[in-house]
Structure formats: C-alpha cells, structure tokens
Amino acid sequence: MSDDTAKWRALLEDRLKSLQERLAEINETLRQPEDDDIEEQAVEADDDEVLHRLARAGRDEARLIGAALRRIDEGTYGICTTCGKAISKRRLQALPEAEKCLRCAQQSDDR
C-alpha cells in the first residue's frame, strides 16, 4: 500500500468513525421520551424530523465512505468508476469518497 493510499484510508476511517459517533448521538436523542406538554411535543416532532434527515444523510455518507474503503482494498481507489480515468488529487482532497472524476460526476448530475 502506498503512502498516499494509507493516508486516504486513515482519513476515510477517521471520517467514518466520527460519522458513526454522530449517528449514535442522533439515535440516542431520537430515543428520548416525549415531553408531556403538547406544545413541546410539536417542537420535538419538528426536531425529530430534522434529526431523521440528518441520520439519513449520515447513513448515505457512511455507505459512500465504505465503498471508498472497499475500492482501496481492491486497488481501484482514485479511479473513476464510469470512465476508468484517474480522479484528480484535488477532487479527492475535497471529496475523499468520490467514485467519479469531476467530468463524469457533472455529466451524471446533468441527467
């Protein structure tokens, strides 16, 4: 494993660990019993909806990070899954879990 690959793995594993900790906090908050006050229950319902959305986004990100870690294991990390060309280091620095080069990602978004 190259030094760069080891660096990307460590970064992704750290992000995944932080994300899992945050998801555990969200789940713990969602398990809290409801308040007896009707008005407070309405506020809690709104808060819970936001937390559910955050949890969903977190799970989606965790799946992407997991896929990136599998690509590292397979030796295909940093290679676009669409065109097979290298993903720029600049893109990986911005989005380490990226599976597509910028061009292919933009084409996917346009569809």
N, CA, C and O atoms as a GROMACS GRO file, in nm:
protein
  444
    1MET      N    1   0.086  -0.118   0.000
    1MET     CA    2   0.000   0.000   0.000
    1MET      C    3   0.090   0.124   0.000
    1MET      O    4   0.182   0.135   0.081
    2SER      N    5   0.064   0.214  -0.090
    2SER     CA    6   0.145   0.335  -0.099
    2SER      C    7   0.114   0.428   0.018
    2SER      O    8   0.013   0.414   0.086
    3ASP      N    9   0.205   0.523   0.040
    3ASP     CA   10   0.184   0.620   0.147
    3ASP      C   11   0.056   0.700   0.124
    3ASP      O   12  -0.018   0.728   0.218
    4ASP      N   13   0.031   0.737  -0.003
    4ASP     CA   14  -0.092   0.812  -0.035
    4ASP      C   15  -0.215   0.729  -0.002
    4ASP      O   16  -0.311   0.780   0.057
    5THR      N   17  -0.212   0.602  -0.040
    5THR     CA   18  -0.328   0.516  -0.014
    5THR      C   19  -0.349   0.500   0.136
    5THR      O   20  -0.463   0.503   0.183
    6ALA      N   21  -0.242   0.484   0.210
    6ALA     CA   22  -0.253   0.472   0.356
    6ALA      C   23  -0.311   0.600   0.415
    6ALA      O   24  -0.391   0.596   0.509
    7LYS      N   25  -0.270   0.714   0.360
    7LYS     CA   26  -0.322   0.843   0.408
    7LYS      C   27  -0.472   0.853   0.381
    7LYS      O   28  -0.548   0.896   0.467
    8TRP      N   29  -0.514   0.813   0.259
    8TRP     CA   30  -0.657   0.820   0.225
    8TRP      C   31  -0.736   0.724   0.313
    8TRP      O   32  -0.844   0.760   0.361
    9ARG      N   33  -0.683   0.603   0.336
    9ARG     CA   34  -0.753   0.506   0.421
    9ARG      C   35  -0.772   0.564   0.561
    9ARG      O   36  -0.882   0.558   0.616
   10ALA      N   37  -0.666   0.620   0.619
   10ALA     CA   38  -0.674   0.676   0.754
   10ALA      C   39  -0.776   0.789   0.759
   10ALA      O   40  -0.855   0.798   0.853
   11LEU      N   41  -0.773   0.875   0.659
   11LEU     CA   42  -0.869   0.987   0.654
   11LEU      C   43  -1.012   0.935   0.647
   11LEU      O   44  -1.099   0.982   0.720
   12LEU      N   45  -1.036   0.839   0.558
   12LEU     CA   46  -1.171   0.784   0.542
   12LEU      C   47  -1.216   0.710   0.668
   12LEU      O   48  -1.331   0.723   0.710
   13GLU      N   49  -1.126   0.634   0.729
   13GLU     CA   50  -1.162   0.563   0.852
   13GLU      C   51  -1.195   0.660   0.964
   13GLU      O   52  -1.288   0.637   1.041
   14ASP      N   53  -1.118   0.769   0.975
   14ASP     CA   54  -1.147   0.871   1.076
   14ASP      C   55  -1.283   0.936   1.052
   14ASP      O   56  -1.361   0.956   1.145
   15ARG      N   57  -1.311   0.968   0.926
   15ARG     CA   58  -1.440   1.028   0.893
   15ARG      C   59  -1.554   0.932   0.925
   15ARG      O   60  -1.657   0.973   0.978
   16LEU      N   61  -1.535   0.805   0.893
   16LEU     CA   62  -1.639   0.705   0.920
   16LEU      C   63  -1.661   0.691   1.070
   16LEU      O   64  -1.776   0.683   1.115
   17LYS      N   65  -1.554   0.688   1.147
   17LYS     CA   66  -1.568   0.677   1.293
   17LYS      C   67  -1.643   0.798   1.349
   17LYS      O   68  -1.734   0.781   1.430
   18SER      N   69  -1.606   0.917   1.307
   18SER     CA   70  -1.675   1.038   1.354
   18SER      C   71  -1.823   1.036   1.316
   18SER      O   72  -1.909   1.073   1.395
   19LEU      N   73  -1.849   0.993   1.194
   19LEU     CA   74  -1.986   0.986   1.146
   19LEU      C   75  -2.067   0.884   1.226
   19LEU      O   76  -2.181   0.911   1.262
   20GLN      N   77  -2.008   0.769   1.255
   20GLN     CA   78  -2.077   0.668   1.334
   20GLN      C   79  -2.106   0.719   1.476
   20GLN      O   80  -2.212   0.690   1.531
   21GLU      N   81  -2.012   0.794   1.533
   21GLU     CA   82  -2.036   0.851   1.666
   21GLU      C   83  -2.150   0.952   1.661
   21GLU      O   84  -2.235   0.955   1.750
   22ARG      N   85  -2.152   1.034   1.557
   22ARG     CA   86  -2.259   1.134   1.543
   22ARG      C   87  -2.394   1.065   1.522
   22ARG      O   88  -2.494   1.108   1.579
   23LEU      N   89  -2.396   0.959   1.442
   23LEU     CA   90  -2.521   0.885   1.421
   23LEU      C   91  -2.570   0.822   1.551
   23LEU      O   92  -2.690   0.818   1.576
   24ALA      N   93  -2.478   0.772   1.632
   24ALA     CA   94  -2.516   0.715   1.762
   24ALA      C   95  -2.578   0.823   1.851
   24ALA      O   96  -2.676   0.797   1.921
   25GLU      N   97  -2.522   0.944   1.849
   25GLU     CA   98  -2.578   1.054   1.927
   25GLU      C   99  -2.718   1.090   1.878
   25GLU      O  100  -2.809   1.112   1.959
   26ILE      N  101  -2.736   1.094   1.747
   26ILE     CA  102  -2.867   1.126   1.691
   26ILE      C  103  -2.968   1.020   1.732
   26ILE      O  104  -3.079   1.052   1.775
   27ASN      N  105  -2.930   0.892   1.720
   27ASN     CA  106  -3.021   0.784   1.757
   27ASN      C  107  -3.056   0.789   1.905
   27ASN      O  108  -3.171   0.762   1.942
   28GLU      N  109  -2.960   0.823   1.988
   28GLU     CA  110  -2.987   0.836   2.132
   28GLU      C  111  -3.086   0.949   2.157
   28GLU      O  112  -3.177   0.934   2.238
   29THR      N  113  -3.068   1.060   2.090
   29THR     CA  114  -3.160   1.174   2.105
   29THR      C  115  -3.300   1.136   2.060
   29THR      O  116  -3.399   1.174   2.124
   30LEU      N  117  -3.310   1.061   1.952
   30LEU     CA  118  -3.441   1.021   1.900
   30LEU      C  119  -3.512   0.924   1.993
   30LEU      O  120  -3.635   0.913   1.989
   31ARG      N  121  -3.436   0.852   2.076
   31ARG     CA  122  -3.498   0.756   2.169
   31ARG      C  123  -3.549   0.822   2.296
   31ARG      O  124  -3.614   0.757   2.378
   32GLN      N  125  -3.521   0.950   2.316
   32GLN     CA  126  -3.564   1.019   2.436
   32GLN      C  127  -3.717   1.022   2.442
   32GLN      O  128  -3.783   1.041   2.339
   33PRO      N  129  -3.774   1.005   2.561
   33PRO     CA  130  -3.921   1.007   2.572
   33PRO      C  131  -3.976   1.146   2.540
   33PRO      O  132  -3.910   1.249   2.556
   34GLU      N  133  -4.101   1.146   2.494
   34GLU     CA  134  -4.168   1.272   2.461
   34GLU      C  135  -4.202   1.349   2.587
   34GLU      O  136  -4.225   1.292   2.693
   35ASP      N  137  -4.206   1.479   2.573
   35ASP     CA  138  -4.248   1.569   2.680
   35ASP      C  139  -4.400   1.558   2.695
   35ASP      O  140  -4.469   1.526   2.599
   36ASP      N  141  -4.451   1.582   2.815
   36ASP     CA  142  -4.596   1.577   2.839
   36ASP      C  143  -4.669   1.698   2.782
   36ASP      O  144  -4.788   1.691   2.753
   37ASP      N  145  -4.598   1.808   2.765
   37ASP     CA  146  -4.657   1.933   2.714
   37ASP      C  147  -4.683   1.921   2.564
   37ASP      O  148  -4.592   1.889   2.487
   38ILE      N  149  -4.807   1.947   2.522
   38ILE     CA  150  -4.848   1.936   2.381
   38ILE      C  151  -4.765   2.027   2.291
   38ILE      O  152  -4.719   1.986   2.185
   39GLU      N  153  -4.745   2.151   2.334
   39GLU     CA  154  -4.667   2.245   2.253
   39GLU      C  155  -4.523   2.198   2.239
   39GLU      O  156  -4.463   2.209   2.132
   40GLU      N  157  -4.469   2.146   2.347
   40GLU     CA  158  -4.331   2.096   2.343
   40GLU      C  159  -4.322   1.972   2.252
   40GLU      O  160  -4.220   1.952   2.186
   41GLN      N  161  -4.427   1.891   2.250
   41GLN     CA  162  -4.428   1.774   2.161
   41GLN      C  163  -4.422   1.816   2.014
   41GLN      O  164  -4.357   1.750   1.933
   42ALA      N  165  -4.488   1.926   1.981
   42ALA     CA  166  -4.485   1.977   1.844
   42ALA      C  167  -4.343   2.020   1.806
   42ALA      O  168  -4.296   1.992   1.696
   43VAL      N  169  -4.276   2.088   1.898
   43VAL     CA  170  -4.138   2.130   1.874
   43VAL      C  171  -4.048   2.006   1.860
   43VAL      O  172  -3.963   2.000   1.771
   44GLU      N  173  -4.068   1.909   1.948
   44GLU     CA  174  -3.989   1.786   1.942
   44GLU      C  175  -4.012   1.712   1.811
   44GLU      O  176  -3.918   1.655   1.755
   45ALA      N  177  -4.135   1.711   1.762
   45ALA     CA  178  -4.164   1.644   1.635
   45ALA      C  179  -4.087   1.710   1.521
   45ALA      O  180  -4.032   1.642   1.435
   46ASP      N  181  -4.083   1.843   1.520
   46ASP     CA  182  -4.005   1.914   1.419
   46ASP      C  183  -3.856   1.881   1.432
   46ASP      O  184  -3.788   1.855   1.333
   47ASP      N  185  -3.808   1.882   1.555
   47ASP     CA  186  -3.667   1.850   1.579
   47ASP      C  187  -3.636   1.707   1.534
   47ASP      O  188  -3.532   1.682   1.474
   48ASP      N  189  -3.727   1.615   1.565
   48ASP     CA  190  -3.707   1.475   1.527
   48ASP      C  191  -3.701   1.460   1.375
   48ASP      O  192  -3.623   1.380   1.324
   49GLU      N  193  -3.783   1.535   1.304
   49GLU     CA  194  -3.781   1.528   1.158
   49GLU      C  195  -3.645   1.571   1.104
   49GLU      O  196  -3.590   1.508   1.014
   50VAL      N  197  -3.591   1.677   1.161
   50VAL     CA  198  -3.458   1.724   1.120
   50VAL      C  199  -3.353   1.618   1.153
   50VAL      O  200  -3.265   1.590   1.071
   51LEU      N  201  -3.362   1.559   1.271
   51LEU     CA  202  -3.266   1.456   1.310
   51LEU      C  203  -3.276   1.333   1.220
   51LEU      O  204  -3.174   1.274   1.186
   52HIS      N  205  -3.397   1.296   1.181
   52HIS     CA  206  -3.414   1.182   1.089
   52HIS      C  207  -3.347   1.212   0.955
   52HIS      O  208  -3.283   1.125   0.896
   53ARG      N  209  -3.362   1.335   0.907
   53ARG     CA  210  -3.297   1.373   0.780
   53ARG      C  211  -3.145   1.370   0.794
   53ARG      O  212  -3.074   1.323   0.705
   54LEU      N  213  -3.095   1.422   0.905
   54LEU     CA  214  -2.950   1.419   0.928
   54LEU      C  215  -2.899   1.275   0.936
   54LEU      O  216  -2.793   1.243   0.883
   55ALA      N  217  -2.975   1.189   1.003
   55ALA     CA  218  -2.936   1.049   1.014
   55ALA      C  219  -2.934   0.982   0.877
   55ALA      O  220  -2.843   0.906   0.846
   56ARG      N  221  -3.034   1.011   0.796
   56ARG     CA  222  -3.040   0.953   0.662
   56ARG      C  223  -2.919   0.999   0.579
   56ARG      O  224  -2.856   0.918   0.512
   57ALA      N  225  -2.888   1.128   0.585
   57ALA     CA  226  -2.772   1.181   0.512
   57ALA      C  227  -2.643   1.118   0.566
   57ALA      O  228  -2.552   1.088   0.489
   58GLY      N  229  -2.636   1.100   0.696
   58GLY     CA  230  -2.519   1.037   0.756
   58GLY      C  231  -2.501   0.893   0.713
   58GLY      O  232  -2.390   0.850   0.684
   59ARG      N  233  -2.611   0.819   0.707
   59ARG     CA  234  -2.603   0.680   0.661
   59ARG      C  235  -2.561   0.674   0.514
   59ARG      O  236  -2.483   0.587   0.475
   60ASP      N  237  -2.613   0.767   0.434
   60ASP     CA  238  -2.573   0.772   0.292
   60ASP      C  239  -2.423   0.800   0.280
   60ASP      O  240  -2.354   0.735   0.201
   61GLU      N  241  -2.375   0.894   0.359
   61GLU     CA  242  -2.232   0.926   0.355
   61GLU      C  243  -2.148   0.807   0.402
   61GLU      O  244  -2.042   0.779   0.346
   62ALA      N  245  -2.195   0.738   0.505
   62ALA     CA  246  -2.124   0.620   0.556
   62ALA      C  247  -2.114   0.512   0.448
   62ALA      O  248  -2.011   0.446   0.436
   63ARG      N  249  -2.221   0.495   0.371
   63ARG     CA  250  -2.217   0.397   0.261
   63ARG      C  251  -2.112   0.437   0.157
   63ARG      O  252  -2.038   0.352   0.108
   64LEU      N  253  -2.106   0.565   0.124
   64LEU     CA  254  -2.007   0.613   0.027
   64LEU      C  255  -1.865   0.594   0.078
   64LEU      O  256  -1.776   0.555   0.003
   65ILE      N  257  -1.844   0.621   0.206
   65ILE     CA  258  -1.712   0.602   0.264
   65ILE      C  259  -1.676   0.454   0.265
   65ILE      O  260  -1.563   0.417   0.234
   66GLY      N  261  -1.772   0.370   0.301
   66GLY     CA  262  -1.748   0.226   0.298
   66GLY      C  263  -1.711   0.177   0.160
   66GLY      O  264  -1.622   0.093   0.144
   67ALA      N  265  -1.778   0.230   0.059
   67ALA     CA  266  -1.747   0.192  -0.080
   67ALA      C  267  -1.607   0.239  -0.117
   67ALA      O  268  -1.534   0.167  -0.187
   68ALA      N  269  -1.568   0.357  -0.071
   68ALA     CA  270  -1.432   0.408  -0.099
   68ALA      C  271  -1.328   0.318  -0.032
   68ALA      O  272  -1.223   0.290  -0.092
   69LEU      N  273  -1.354   0.275   0.090
   69LEU     CA  274  -1.261   0.185   0.158
   69LEU      C  275  -1.250   0.051   0.085
   69LEU      O  276  -1.142  -0.007   0.078
   70ARG      N  277  -1.361   0.002   0.032
   70ARG     CA  278  -1.356  -0.122  -0.047
   70ARG      C  279  -1.273  -0.102  -0.174
   70ARG      O  280  -1.198  -0.191  -0.214
   71ARG      N  281  -1.286   0.016  -0.237
   71ARG     CA  282  -1.206   0.043  -0.356
   71ARG      C  283  -1.057   0.047  -0.321
   71ARG      O  284  -0.973   0.005  -0.401
   72ILE      N  285  -1.024   0.097  -0.202
   72ILE     CA  286  -0.884   0.093  -0.159
   72ILE      C  287  -0.839  -0.052  -0.149
   72ILE      O  288  -0.732  -0.087  -0.198
   73ASP      N  289  -0.920  -0.136  -0.085
   73ASP     CA  290  -0.887  -0.279  -0.072
   73ASP      C  291  -0.870  -0.346  -0.207
   73ASP      O  292  -0.784  -0.433  -0.224
   74GLU      N  293  -0.952  -0.306  -0.303
   74GLU     CA  294  -0.949  -0.366  -0.437
   74GLU      C  295  -0.841  -0.306  -0.527
   74GLU      O  296  -0.814  -0.357  -0.636
   75GLY      N  297  -0.780  -0.197  -0.481
   75GLY     CA  298  -0.678  -0.131  -0.561
   75GLY      C  299  -0.733  -0.040  -0.669
   75GLY      O  300  -0.662  -0.005  -0.763
   76THR      N  301  -0.860  -0.002  -0.657
   76THR     CA  302  -0.922   0.084  -0.759
   76THR      C  303  -0.956   0.223  -0.706
   76THR      O  304  -1.021   0.301  -0.776
   77TYR      N  305  -0.912   0.254  -0.585
   77TYR     CA  306  -0.941   0.386  -0.529
   77TYR      C  307  -0.873   0.493  -0.613
   77TYR      O  308  -0.757   0.479  -0.652
   78GLY      N  309  -0.946   0.600  -0.641
   78GLY     CA  310  -0.891   0.710  -0.720
   78GLY      C  311  -0.909   0.691  -0.869
   78GLY      O  312  -0.863   0.772  -0.949
   79ILE      N  313  -0.978   0.583  -0.907
   79ILE     CA  314  -1.009   0.555  -1.047
   79ILE      C  315  -1.159   0.574  -1.066
   79ILE      O  316  -1.239   0.518  -0.992
   80CYS      N  317  -1.196   0.654  -1.165
   80CYS     CA  318  -1.338   0.681  -1.192
   80CYS      C  319  -1.410   0.552  -1.226
   80CYS      O  320  -1.365   0.475  -1.312
   81THR      N  321  -1.521   0.527  -1.159
   81THR     CA  322  -1.599   0.405  -1.183
   81THR      C  323  -1.677   0.412  -1.314
   81THR      O  324  -1.731   0.311  -1.359
   82THR      N  325  -1.682   0.529  -1.375
   82THR     CA  326  -1.755   0.545  -1.501
   82THR      C  327  -1.661   0.536  -1.621
   82THR      O  328  -1.684   0.454  -1.711
   83CYS      N  329  -1.557   0.619  -1.623
   83CYS     CA  330  -1.470   0.624  -1.742
   83CYS      C  331  -1.338   0.552  -1.724
   83CYS      O  332  -1.268   0.528  -1.823
   84GLY      N  333  -1.302   0.518  -1.601
   84GLY     CA  334  -1.178   0.446  -1.576
   84GLY      C  335  -1.053   0.533  -1.569
   84GLY      O  336  -0.942   0.481  -1.555
   85LYS      N  337  -1.070   0.664  -1.578
   85LYS     CA  338  -0.955   0.755  -1.569
   85LYS      C  339  -0.932   0.792  -1.422
   85LYS      O  340  -1.018   0.772  -1.337
   86ALA      N  341  -0.814   0.845  -1.396
   86ALA     CA  342  -0.779   0.885  -1.259
   86ALA      C  343  -0.865   1.002  -1.214
   86ALA      O  344  -0.893   1.094  -1.290
   87ILE      N  345  -0.906   0.996  -1.088
   87ILE     CA  346  -0.976   1.108  -1.025
   87ILE      C  347  -0.867   1.203  -0.975
   87ILE      O  348  -0.771   1.158  -0.912
   88SER      N  349  -0.882   1.330  -1.002
   88SER     CA  350  -0.777   1.426  -0.963
   88SER      C  351  -0.757   1.427  -0.812
   88SER      O  352  -0.850   1.409  -0.734
   89LYS      N  353  -0.632   1.451  -0.773
   89LYS     CA  354  -0.600   1.458  -0.631
   89LYS      C  355  -0.677   1.573  -0.566
   89LYS      O  356  -0.720   1.562  -0.450
   90ARG      N  357  -0.695   1.680  -0.639
   90ARG     CA  358  -0.770   1.795  -0.587
   90ARG      C  359  -0.914   1.755  -0.554
   90ARG      O  360  -0.968   1.795  -0.450
   91ARG      N  361  -0.976   1.675  -0.642
   91ARG     CA  362  -1.114   1.629  -0.616
   91ARG      C  363  -1.117   1.536  -0.496
   91ARG      O  364  -1.206   1.546  -0.411
   92LEU      N  365  -1.020   1.446  -0.487
   92LEU     CA  366  -1.016   1.354  -0.373
   92LEU      C  367  -0.991   1.429  -0.242
   92LEU      O  368  -1.043   1.389  -0.138
   93GLN      N  369  -0.914   1.536  -0.247
   93GLN     CA  370  -0.893   1.615  -0.126
   93GLN      C  371  -1.024   1.680  -0.082
   93GLN      O  372  -1.051   1.692   0.038
   94ALA      N  373  -1.105   1.722  -0.177
   94ALA     CA  374  -1.233   1.786  -0.145
   94ALA      C  375  -1.339   1.683  -0.108
   94ALA      O  376  -1.424   1.709  -0.022
   95LEU      N  377  -1.334   1.566  -0.172
   95LEU     CA  378  -1.437   1.464  -0.155
   95LEU      C  379  -1.368   1.326  -0.158
   95LEU      O  380  -1.372   1.258  -0.261
   96PRO      N  381  -1.306   1.285  -0.047
   96PRO     CA  382  -1.227   1.161  -0.048
   96PRO      C  383  -1.305   1.036  -0.087
   96PRO      O  384  -1.246   0.938  -0.132
   97GLU      N  385  -1.436   1.039  -0.071
   97GLU     CA  386  -1.517   0.921  -0.106
   97GLU      C  387  -1.563   0.924  -0.251
   97GLU      O  388  -1.641   0.838  -0.292
   98ALA      N  389  -1.516   1.021  -0.330
   98ALA     CA  390  -1.560   1.034  -0.470
   98ALA      C  391  -1.533   0.906  -0.547
   98ALA      O  392  -1.425   0.847  -0.538
   99GLU      N  393  -1.634   0.863  -0.623
   99GLU     CA  394  -1.618   0.745  -0.706
   99GLU      C  395  -1.607   0.780  -0.854
   99GLU      O  396  -1.576   0.695  -0.937
  100LYS      N  397  -1.633   0.907  -0.886
  100LYS     CA  398  -1.628   0.953  -1.024
  100LYS      C  399  -1.538   1.074  -1.037
  100LYS      O  400  -1.525   1.154  -0.944
  101CYS      N  401  -1.475   1.087  -1.153
  101CYS     CA  402  -1.399   1.209  -1.181
  101CYS      C  403  -1.499   1.324  -1.195
  101CYS      O  404  -1.619   1.302  -1.207
  102LEU      N  405  -1.448   1.445  -1.192
  102LEU     CA  406  -1.536   1.562  -1.196
  102LEU      C  407  -1.622   1.562  -1.322
  102LEU      O  408  -1.741   1.591  -1.316
  103ARG      N  409  -1.562   1.531  -1.436
  103ARG     CA  410  -1.636   1.533  -1.563
  103ARG      C  411  -1.753   1.434  -1.560
  103ARG      O  412  -1.865   1.470  -1.597
  104CYS      N  413  -1.728   1.312  -1.518
  104CYS     CA  414  -1.834   1.212  -1.514
  104CYS      C  415  -1.939   1.246  -1.407
  104CYS      O  416  -2.058   1.222  -1.428
  105ALA      N  417  -1.897   1.301  -1.295
  105ALA     CA  418  -1.992   1.341  -1.191
  105ALA      C  419  -2.083   1.452  -1.242
  105ALA      O  420  -2.203   1.451  -1.216
  106GLN      N  421  -2.026   1.548  -1.313
  106GLN     CA  422  -2.107   1.657  -1.368
  106GLN      C  423  -2.204   1.605  -1.473
  106GLN      O  424  -2.319   1.650  -1.480
  107GLN      N  425  -2.160   1.510  -1.554
  107GLN     CA  426  -2.250   1.452  -1.655
  107GLN      C  427  -2.363   1.376  -1.588
  107GLN      O  428  -2.476   1.380  -1.636
  108SER      N  429  -2.335   1.307  -1.478
  108SER     CA  430  -2.439   1.236  -1.404
  108SER      C  431  -2.540   1.334  -1.346
  108SER      O  432  -2.661   1.308  -1.348
  109ASP      N  433  -2.490   1.446  -1.293
  109ASP     CA  434  -2.578   1.547  -1.234
  109ASP      C  435  -2.667   1.613  -1.338
  109ASP      O  436  -2.779   1.653  -1.308
  110ASP      N  437  -2.617   1.625  -1.461
  110ASP     CA  438  -2.694   1.689  -1.568
  110ASP      C  439  -2.812   1.604  -1.614
  110ASP      O  440  -2.906   1.656  -1.674
  111ARG      N  441  -2.806   1.478  -1.587
  111ARG     CA  442  -2.912   1.386  -1.635
  111ARG      C  443  -3.032   1.391  -1.550
  111ARG      O  444  -3.129   1.321  -1.577
   0.00000   0.00000   0.00000
